[in-house]
Amino acid sequence: MIPYSTQSISQEDIDSVIRVLQSAHLTQGKEVELFEEAICNYIGCKYAITFNSATSALLGAYAVAEIGVGDEVITTPISFVATSNMLVALEATPIWCDVKLDGNIDERFIERLITPKTKAIIPVDFAGKPVAHEALETIAKKHNLLIIEDASHAFGSSVNGQKIGTFADMSIFSFHAIKPLTTGEGGCVVTDDPAFAAKLRLFRSHGMIKKELWNSDMLTLGHNFRLTEFAAALGRSQLGRVDIFIDKRNEIAAFYDAKFANHKLFSTIPIEKNTRSSHHLYPILLIPELKCHKEEIFKELHERGIGVQVHYKPIYQNSYYKEKFGTTRLEVCEDFYRSELSIPCHQEMSMEDAKYVVKTILQIFQKIQTL
Ligand SMILES: *Cc1c(COP(=O)(O)O)cnc(C)c1O
């Protein structure tokens, strides 16, 4: 089976983890700091604060932005549930905005959702394609809102050479096993704001600071959301190859773009020329007439060794959210969910694999066309 995404672990990665396992510090040593420094250098941001997942990083970012009871936050339903879950964990209300045909939040609909309770906008760079930062920033400035970007898909994505992580007030990356760069489980928040950075460090580690000798002080309520030293070593080793990973995914994506151009039964998502996408996912979108065949297509692709997946069921469709907030229905989100399939696109694939994926997909759609 060719999975839709997978990790890439080299001997160098393994060696760097073993080196740390054999050292004195499995946690709270120098590795986390070195990894954070390397992230800042790569992204071009001032502060990187690692966490043990993007979910805890999201909770940290929302908490230090002082999102809390009764606040409203405008976000996208086309994401992993954690984007909204961590708002609910702070007793804030996610206000879901419809998306565009590329799966990113539709900035045209945001202003009408703003109320006096609105605190922030939380966009997601779906599949690694950057959101419309300029438009979002204009709205945020006008209404005095924060932008907290769930960039879990977009480590290494950039616009005009400027990396994702430098546009929003805070940006969150995931280092889950199948994300663009992995530490097994892990995540981080990047920001240029020293106050957010300091608060995030406290939030991550019990709200405590060291004073002198045995004396420490707890200043705020915190958690233990720290990344281990060996996870950080893996991350730093991976970071050395992340551009090679992204180049490989771009090569496969360009091959798919060419082979699938102007197909009558499905479309792909174009990436603008000034933009580099991490291509965490490569989505194809079925035409409306084919949506009732999606199950069949999904099953047949799996039977033929192509591990497609669907991203995402709109968050508001989950039972928990229906019970808590009632029924929501956003037109483009509904269509997007019914039409989307993520096909394999990752650095562990050979061009032979990519050719097999293309050939099989074209055959399956050919068959459906003649039904
Ligand atoms: C993967 C993902 C998360 C959660 O990341 P974890 O590191 O698994 O906690 C959050 N948001 C989005 C958009 C994701 O894709």
The ligand as an SDF file (V2000), in Angstrom:
LIG
                    3D

 15 15  0  0  0  0  0  0  0  0999 V2000
   -2.2400   17.2780   12.5930 C   0  0  0  0  0  0  0  0  0  0  0  0
   -3.0220   18.4960   12.8380 C   0  0  0  0  0  0  0  0  0  0  0  0
   -3.2490   18.9870   14.1260 C   0  0  0  0  0  0  0  0  0  0  0  0
   -2.8620   18.2380   15.3630 C   0  0  0  0  0  0  0  0  0  0  0  0
   -1.5170   17.9680   15.3990 O   0  0  0  0  0  0  0  0  0  0  0  0
   -0.9180   17.0130   16.5330 P   0  0  0  0  0  0  0  0  0  0  0  0
    0.5460   17.2920   16.4680 O   0  0  0  0  0  0  0  0  0  0  0  0
   -1.2660   15.6140   16.1180 O   0  0  0  0  0  0  0  0  0  0  0  0
   -1.5220   17.3890   17.8280 O   0  0  0  0  0  0  0  0  0  0  0  0
   -3.9020   20.1960   14.2680 C   0  0  0  0  0  0  0  0  0  0  0  0
   -4.3440   20.8720   13.1990 N   0  0  0  0  0  0  0  0  0  0  0  0
   -4.1820   20.4070   11.9530 C   0  0  0  0  0  0  0  0  0  0  0  0
   -4.6660   21.2260   10.7910 C   0  0  0  0  0  0  0  0  0  0  0  0
   -3.5260   19.1960   11.7240 C   0  0  0  0  0  0  0  0  0  0  0  0
   -3.3860   18.7280   10.4770 O   0  0  0  0  0  0  0  0  0  0  0  0
  1  2  1  0
  2  3  1  0
  2 14  2  0
  3  4  1  0
  3 10  2  0
  4  5  1  0
  5  6  1  0
  6  7  2  0
  6  8  1  0
  6  9  1  0
 10 11  1  0
 11 12  2  0
 12 13  1  0
 12 14  1  0
 14 15  1  0
M  END
$$$$
